């Protein structure tokens, strides 16, 4: 059996624990051959003989492998081969020979990649479980539960060894420790190095300095091998074992902020000299990249420590901006498709994909914001998932990206483009849903209307009418809202925007219902279900039913017609309630194209 996993995950410790537990099952002994310091594969068999307390054959031409087979013979022995990765071919040959010649032998190997021989059972050693993000946020209220987390328990144990009396008894300390072990991916070696720093730093101070984890996490055991004294040396060891092309793919793949698939890797990282598919398999085998399969698809990711190491190499190569631009372009395409296909049968699929790709979307938007001349591409990227900002309860984040990118684009100069006007209109709508002050909303809508009119952006003008219709409903001006929604719907029909037209028709029906005219509301709902042939526009693959279950910015209750208008603060409370509600679950029906 081979225990595989990234460096520092605890393979050696687990192997030694297993060897200790099964000693009674091997009457002829358990022997451990530590191979980390052995460089010459020709000396492998001799080194293993030494672990068995057998001297090297002294006469010229003596065969150490034959001597091993003769020594083991019919004995029932467990042989632990620790740290095989740099001698993997030699270890594979020796292990295969020994197992064939000694039927009572069992071999337990540790390696960052499998040996690849017949009969090998591979057991991947995973990092320690870490607190979930929600547990970190509420760590102060669940100190006892948090202390039972394996990664937290290891940190506390090692910290107490260097600072007697250390314990997680305060909420601030609990939050810092929980986030610290999360940022360290539950990697035992990294956690132990971090815990050793409590002699001079608090957990919060260690966390704040983790931006340069390779400089911070030093000071391992003096008796450990050189590569096991610092985090950087540990990862350097894995890097040295890779081929030049594997190192290059490792560096390029670090551009992904979270997981990626093979298609993404090939589009962003591959070229004529770098066949990503073949090299990816090698990185998975070397425990640099982790793989999981979901719904028939393979998804890949790197531990953050491994990714940051690769990122350093990518920066040093001088190709960071080229890779980040490719990365941005790769995510711009599916994000735009999500916006186009949101109003249809694939909505849940697109929501799920955007949720999984959220860290990569953030990375792409950061690139557009940080690099001169990229703001306009960033605006298109930020506008495309506007349905997603609403459905995921991420109104604040969506507005933040839009406002920052709009400011950067304005600084670049030039006339209002379609992308800029769309971003302005979208930012304004998200602000409305957040309950922005009335004066701010009025000013923003006036700016949107002026920009759309001057540039001839009729589609965005229709969205401005839609936004005014939302505000009219909140003011309980239902007649005014009906007129605004009807006007917007007509314009969208002319422009061939079925999704937007149907949304406005649905809100037209709701405004009638709030105003007490149930008959016209029912008629409008019926219009939304007419055959698709009567709508000469972009049509979803399945009929659309406008129903009360559709997520919308409407209040869950309303005042009787003629009562006092809702205040801005009341609107804000309702909007926050809607934002909270849509953030708790994935969509189950078509969402507004807002």
N, C-alpha and C positions, 0 to 999 in steps of 0.2 A: 504494500500500500504506500502511496506517495501523498504526503500532505503538501498541498500547494497553496500559494497565496503571496501577496505583496510582502516586501521586506518589512519587518517590524510588526507583523500581524500576530506573532506568537507560535509559529510552527515548531520551533525547537522546544519551547516550553511544553507544548501539547505532546510532542513525541516523547519527551522524557517522562512526562506524567503517565502516559500510556505504558511505557516500558516499565515503570515502577509498579503499576497496577497489575501487570500480567507476568511478573517475575515467576510466580508459582507455576505457571503453565509451561515454562521452559527449564526443565531440570538441568540442562547442560549450559545454562547461562544466558544473560542478556548483555550484549556488548554494543558500545556506542563508538562510532568512528566519526570524529569531528573533522570535516574536510575543508573548512573555510580558509585555512592558511596553506592548503596544498595547491600548488599551481601547475605542477607537471603531471599530466595524465598518466605518464609511464610509471609514476610512483604510487598510483592509487592502490593497487593490490598490496603493495608493501605497507602502505599506511594502514590498511584494514587489518593486515597481519599483526601490526603493532597493537591495534585495539584489542585483538584477541590474545595479546601477550605471547605472540609467536615471533621469534626472531627471524629476520630475513635469511633465506637460504644463502650460505656463504660461498659456495663454489661457483665458478664462472658459468654463466648461462642458466643459472637456476631460475625456475619459473615460479614467480610469487603467486600467480593465479592458481597453478596446479597445487602449490602448497596449501592454499586456502581450501580448495576442494578436498584435499586429503585430510586436512585438519577438521573440517566440518563433517564430512562423511555422512554417517547415519545419525549424528547428534541432533538433538532438538534444541535449536538455538534461535534467538531473536537478535538480528543485527540491525542496528539503527545507523543509517547513513545520513548524517546531518549536513545540510548545505551543499547540495549536489549541483546547483544550477550552473556553476562555472566549469564543471566537469561532466556535464550531462551525458555526452556521448560515451565517455569512458565509464561512467557509472552505469549506464544502460547495458553496455557490453559485459561488464563484470557481474552485475546483478543477474543477467540472463544466464551466464555461465554457471554461477554459483547455485542458482535455483535448479538448474538441470542436473548438476552433479551432487547436490545435497538435498534430498527430498524432505528432510526434517527441518530445513532452514526456513525461516520467515524473515522478510526484510521490510522494515519501516523506514522510508526515506522522507526527507524534507527538501523541498526544492521550489524555486519560484516558477518552475515549469515541469510538467510531467516527464518521466524518463522515456515513455513511449515504447514499452516492450509488451509482449504478449502476457496476458494474465494480470497486468497492472490495474489496481483499483485506485482511482484518484479521489481524494477527499479535499475539496477546497476549504481552506480555513478562512472564515469571514472575520472582519473587524468586530469589535464588541458592539452590541446594541447600544444606541444612544437615545436620549430623551427625544420625543417628537417635538416639533416646533411649538405646538400648543402647550406641551408640558413645560417647555422652557419659559414661556410667557407666564405660566401660572406656578412656577417653581416655588415661589415664596409661600404659596398656600398648600403645597404638598411636599413638605420637606421629607417626611417619612417615606413616601412612595418614591421620591427622587433618590434617596439614599440606597434604595434597592436596585437601582439601575447599574448594570455591570461596569459600564465605562466610568460612571461617577464614583462607584465604590473603589475602582482601581486608583483613580486620582486621589481620593481621600486617604486610601491606605498608603500610597507612596508619599503623599504630602506629610502625613503624620510621622513617617519614618525620618524625615529631615527636619520637621518642625513639630516636636512632641506636643500633643494636645490639639493639633489641628482637627477641626470638625466643621461640617456644614450645619450651622445652627441658626444662621440669619438668612433672611430672604434674599438680600443683595448678593451674598456669597453663593447661595444656591443657584440663582439665575446666572451668575458669572461662570460657575463651574459647569452647569448644564450646557451653556452655550459654548464654552471652551471645548468640551469633549465632542460636541457636535461639529465644531469647526475643524477638529482634528480627526474627523471621520471615524472615531472609535478605535483608532490605531493604537494598540497598547504601548508600543515603543515611544510614539510621540506623546502620549498621555503621561508616561513615566518621566520623560524629559521635562515636560511642562510642570509636573508636580514638584520636581526637584527645585524649580525656581521660586517656590514659596518661601524659601529661606530669606529672600530679599524683596519679593514682590507679592502683592495680594493677587488672588485669582482675577479680579477685575483689571489690574494693571497688566497681568500676563495676557489677558484677552485683548486689551487695547494695543498691545505690541505684537500681536500675532500676524500683522500684515507682512512682516518679514520673518516667517516662522523658521527659516533655515538659519538665520543669524541668532534667533532667540533660543532655539531648542538645541542646546549643546550640553556638554558636561555629563556624558554617560559614565558608566563604570570604568575605573582606571584599569581593571583587569580584563575588560572586554576587548575583543578584536578592534582594530582601528576603525573599521567600517561601522562599528556598533556604538560609537561614542557620540556621534552627532546625527541629527536627522539628515543633513545634507550628505554625509558620508554613506549613510544607509541607502539613499536613493542613487547616489553616484555609482554604487556597486551594481544596481540594476541597469543603469545607463551603460556602463562599461560592457555588460554582457550582450547588449543589443548590437546588431549590425548598423552600419551607417544609415541605410535606408530606413531601418526600424526607428532609429533615433530621430530621423527627419519627420517621419509620420507622427511620432510621439509629440514632437514640438508643434507640428501643424495642427494636430487634433486638439491641442490645448486651447485653441481659439473657441471651441464650443464651451459655453458656460455651464451647461448641464449635459444630459444625455444626447445621443445622436444615433442615427441609423446609418446603414451602409450607403444609401443613396446620398445622404448629406455629406458623409465622409468623402465619397468619390467626387462630388461636385465642388467641395470646398478645398480639399487637401490633395487630391490626386493630380498627376500630370503624366506625360509620356514616360518619364523616368521613375515614377512612383506609383506602382499599381497598388492601390489602397486595399483592395479585397484580400490579396495574398498576404500583405504585410500585417493587416489587421489580425488575421488568425495567429500570426506569430506573437503579436503584442498581447493577445488574449492568453495564449499559452504561457507567456512570461509573467502573467499576473499584473501587467501594466494597465490593461483595459479589462473591465468586467463586462460580462454579457448576461442578459436575461431575455427570456422569450415571453411575449405577451400577444395573444390573439394571432398566433401564427407569424409574428414579426420579431426579428432580433433587434434589441435595443442595447446600446453600449454606453458606458460611462467610465470615467476615471475618478478615483478618490481625489479630493481637493488637493491634498499634499502632492500627489503625483501630477495633477494638472498644473499646479503652480510651478513645479520643477520644469515641466515641459515649456511653460510660458516663458520662463527665464531664458531658455534656449532659443525660443522663437524670437524674443526681443533681440537677443545677441546676434541672430542671423540677419537682421535688417529687413525681414520680410513680414513684419507684424501687420503693417497697414494693408498690404496686398491681401493677406489672408483674412483680415477683418472685413475688407470690402467684399470679398467673395462670400464670407459668412453672412453679411448683411443682405447681399443679393439673393442668397439661397433662401433666407427666411422671408424676404419681401414677396416672393412668388406665392407660397402657400397662404400667407397672410392676406394678400389681395384676393385670392380665390375664396378664402373663408368669407370675406366681405361680400363677394358676388353670390355665393351659394348659401349664405346664412338662412335666407328665407326659403327653406325647402327641406327635403327629406334628410339631408346630411348635416343638419344643424348641430346635433349632439356630437357627431364625429368631429366636426370642426372645433366645437367648444373643447372637447377632450384634448385634441391635438394642440390647440393654443395654450391650454393649461399646462400641458407637459413641456411645451416649448417656451414657456414664459421667461425663464432665465436667459435663454438665447435671444428672445425678443428684446429684453432689456439690454443685453450686450450690443445688439445691432443698433438700437436707438442711442446708446452711449457713444458708439463710434460716430454716428451722424452728428451728434452734438459736439463732440470733441474735435473733429477734424474740419478745418475751413472748407467751405464750399459743399458740404454734405447735408446741410440743414434741410434743403428742399426734398431730397430723397427721404430724409427722416420724417418729414411731414406726411408724405404719402404712406410711409410705414406706420405711423401713429394713427392715421385716420382709418386705415383699412379695418382694424379690429374694433371699431367703435361699438359694435354689437357686444363684443367680448368684454370691453371695459364695463359696460352696463350689467351684463349677465353675471360676471364674476364678482360684482360688487367692488370694482376697482376704479370708481369715478375719480378719486383723488389722484391716483397714479396716472390715469389717462390724461387728466387736465395738466398735471405737472409736465409730462412729456410735450404735450401740445403747446403749452405756454412757453416753455424753454426753447423749443424749436422755432416757434413763431418769432420770438425775440431774435434768435440767431439769424433767421432768414431775413428779417427786416434790416438787420445790421448789414447784411450783404448787399442790400439795395435792390432796385429793379421794381417793375410793376407787380401788382397783385396777380399771381398766377392762379390757375384753377386749384392747384394743391394748397396754396396759402388760404384761399377763400374757403375751401372745404374744411381746412383745419380750424379756421376761425369760427365757422358755423358749428362745427362739432364741439369745440371747446366751450362755446357759449351754451350749447344744450346740456353738456355735462354739468356746467355751472348751475343751470336752472334746476336740474335734478338734485343738486347738492343743497339747494335752498340759498343761493347767493342773494345778497341784499337787492331789493328792487331797483335802486338807483344803478347798481352795477349791471344788472340784467338789462335794463332799458338802454344804457350806454352801449353795451356789447351788441345788442340786437340792432341798434341804429348803425353801428359800425359795420356789422354783417350786411345789412340791407344796402348800405352805400357801396360797399366793396362789390357785392354781387351785381348791383345795377350798373356801376361804372364799367365792370368787366364783361357784362353781358352773360353772367353765369345764371341762367334761368333756373337750373336745377337747385342751386343753393338759395335762390330767392324763394323757391317753393318751400324749402326747409325753414326759412325764416318765418313764413306764414304759419307753418306747422308749429313752430315754437311759440309764436304769439297765440295760437289756438290753445296750447297747453296752459299758458298763463291765463287765458280767458276762462277756461274751465275752473281753475283755482280761484278766480275772482267771482265764480258763479255767474259769469256772463255767457250763458249757454248758447244764446242766439248768435252772439259774436263768434263763439268758438265754432259753431256749425258753419258759418260763412267762411271762416279762415280755413277749416279743414277741406271744405268743398273746393275752394280756390286752389289749395295746394294739390289736392287729388287730381283736379283737371290738368294742372301743369305737368304733374308726374306722368299722367297718361299720354300727354302730347310728347313727352320726352322718352317714352318707352320704358319707364321704371315701374314695373308691375308691383314689386315688393313695396315700394314707397307709396304707390297709389292705394294698394289694398290696406296698408297701415292707416293711411289718412281716412279711408272709407270706414274702417273699423272705429276710429276715434270720432268720426262724424256720427256714427251710430251711438256711441257712448254719450256724446254730448247731448244728443236728442233724448236719450234715456234719463240722464241727470236732469234735463229740463222738463221731464214729465210726458214727452211725446213718445210713448212706447211703440205706437204703430209705425212711425217713421224710422225709429231705431230698428225694428224688425225688418222693415223693407230694405234698409241699408245693409243689414247683415245678409239678407238674401242676395243682394247685388254682389256681395263679395264671393258668393258661391256659384255664380253663373258659369257656364262652360268656358273653358280657356280660349276657345276660338274667338270669343267676343272681345278678348283683351289682346290686341296685337303687340305684345311686349315680351320681355324676358319672363319665362314661365317656369315655376318649379316642376319637378318630376311627379308630384302628387297634388291632388286638389287641396286647397287651403281653406280651412274653416276658421273664421274669426270667432273666438269663444271667450267667455269670461275667464277661462283659465289662463289666457295669455298674459304674460308678465307685462306690466305697463306702469307708467308713472301716476296712475290714478290713485286717489286716496281710497282706503278700504271702506270708509263711510263718508257720507256727505251731509251737509246741512240741508234742511228743507228749502225749496225754492223760495227766494225772496228774503232769506235770512241774511244776517250780517256777513260781509265778505271775509274770507279767510285772511289772516295776517301773514306777513312774511315768515314770522317765526313758526306759525302753524304749518305753512308750506314746507319749511325746512324740516320739521319733525316728520312729516309724512314722507318726504323724499328720503330721509335717512332710513325710515322704516322700510321703504321699497329697496333701497340699496342693501340693507342688511338681509332682507328676505332673499333677493336674487343671489347674494353671495353665499347662501347656505346650501344651495343645491344646483345641480346642472339643469339646463333648460329642458323642458319636456314638450315644448310647443314653439311655434315661430315667435321670434322676438322682434321688437320694433327695429327698423332700419334707421337708427338715430345717430 
